[in-house]
Each structure stands twice: as structure tokens, then as C-alpha cells.
Amino acid sequence: MTVRNKGLSSRQTLVWDAQNRLSEVRDNNGDMLEQYWYDVDGSRVKKMHGSTTTYTYFGHYEEEVTSGVTTAISHYTFGGMRVAVKRGNTLYHMHGDHLGSTAFAWQAEPEALLPADPVPVPVGPT
């Protein structure tokens, strides 16, 4: 068990299982904040946070269930780095920092990807 303050107004207690994997996060009063489950290979397969449960079927695909509503989450990678996430019908582009972590994300808008007016393409000698 580990106790951390993490700059929060109250501290959190981290509970680890026998295989040294995070299994619970509790608040200062001992109330459950998050709970995690793992498969036999040690990959996280389920996370509960309040009324939201996230199931991870593959490293790149998850389903988040909140109040009976399921949202699919797909992670897209290129060259081993995550470059985009699709949450439901919304696509987010990820921008990484020099350490490989995600620095920020922005929502992809189809209108922003194409020019508003077609760009003339020169044909023949110019």
C-alpha cells in the first residue's frame, strides 16, 4: 500500500496486488475511487471509476460503459507512437513530446482537412 498526496487537497491510497499491479485507488476516507483487473499476462482488462467501467479488449481498442451507454475507443499508432484516438464518432489527433508522451490532442474536423475552395491544378506547360 502506498499513500500519496500528488498535490491534491487530500491524499490517495494506492493498493497493489500480489503481482505488484495497481488494483485500487482510495481517497482519504478509504472510499474506492478506481479499481483495476488484469488478465493472466498482466494486461489491464477492466477499470472502474465511479459509474464508468472501461473494458480493454486489445491494446488499441476499449469500450467505456457509463449508465448503460457504450462508447468505443480506438487508438491509432504509427511507428510505435500513438497518433490519434477515435472516441465514439470523434477523432482526436495526438501530438507527442520529445519523450514520447502525449503533449496535447486536438479534435479533427473534416472541414479543416480540406480546403474550402478547390485549388486549381496546373495542366500543361506553365
Secondary structure by P-SEA (a helix, b strand, c coil): cccccccccbbbbbbbcccccccccccccccccbbbbbcccccccbbbcccbbbbbccccbbbbbcccbbbbbbbbbccccccccccccbbbbbbbcccccccbbbbbbccccccccccccccccc
